[in-house]
Amino acid sequence: MDGEIAAALRAGDDAVIPVAPGAHTLRAKIDWCGSRSIDVELGEHDKAHVVCQAGWRSVSIVPRKLLYTTILRDRYLDLELTGVESAS
């Protein structure tokens, strides 16, 4: 988050990461691969819900998996903002 490691997760894990209100940039990484960055603006007491999953999950043939670990390595993971809960 914002260029720093905020959590180390394994498949199926959840994390709650407290952050200050304002603009934040999120990116997921695994080894040399990762996701595209997403931006989120949070107010005080807001909660963002983000889901990370394999970006290549529908790809079943080996050459395409190779493509996602080389040229498309910033799409290996799919990071999606699924919602923001506002406490107000």
N, C-alpha and C positions, 0 to 999 in steps of 0.2 A: 504494500500500500504506500503510495507516494514515494516509490523508489526504495523502500525499506522492507525487510522481511517482517510480516505481521503474524504469521502462523505457519506451522509445518503440519500438514494434514495427510492422511492416508485415505484411500477409497472408503467412502461411507462416513467419514468423519464430519463433524460440524464444529464451528468455532464462533465465538462471540468476541468481537474485537472492538473495544471502546475507542472512539475517536472524537476529536473536537468538532464542533459544528463548522461547516464550510465546504469547500470543494475538495474532493479527493479523487485520486486516480488509482484504479485497481488493476492488477495484472497477476495471472497465475503462471507459475513456472514449474517444470519438471525437467531436470537435467538441462540440456541445451534447448529444449523446446518450451513452448508456452502458449499463452493466449494473446489476443489483441487486448489493448488497454481499454477500459471503460471508465468514464467519468461519472461521478455522482455528487450531487449537492445536498448536504444534510443540514437541517435546522437543529436547534437544541432539542434533545430528547427524541429525534427521529431515529428510526431503525431501518437500515437497508437490508434487503434479502437478496443474496447473490448465490447462484448455482454454478458450479464448475463441473463439466463433464468432457469426455473425449470428443474432440472436434471431428475426428475421423471415424466415429462410431458406426457409420453406415458403409464404411469402406471395408470390403472383405478380401480383396486381392492384394498380395504382397507388394507389387510395384506401386500401388497407390499409398500403402502405408509407408513405403520408403520415401515417397514424395512428401508426405506430411512430417517426416523427420529430417528433411533436408530443406528443400525450397520453401515449403509451406509451414516451417516449424513454428511460426507465430500463430498458426491456426490448429496446432495439435490439440490444444485445449480450447473449449468453448466456455467463456465466462459470460453469464447473463444476469443482469439486474432484473429480478422478478417482481420487485415492488419496494416501496418505501412507506413505512408506517409512520404517521405523524401523531405525536402525543397530544397535539392541540385540538 
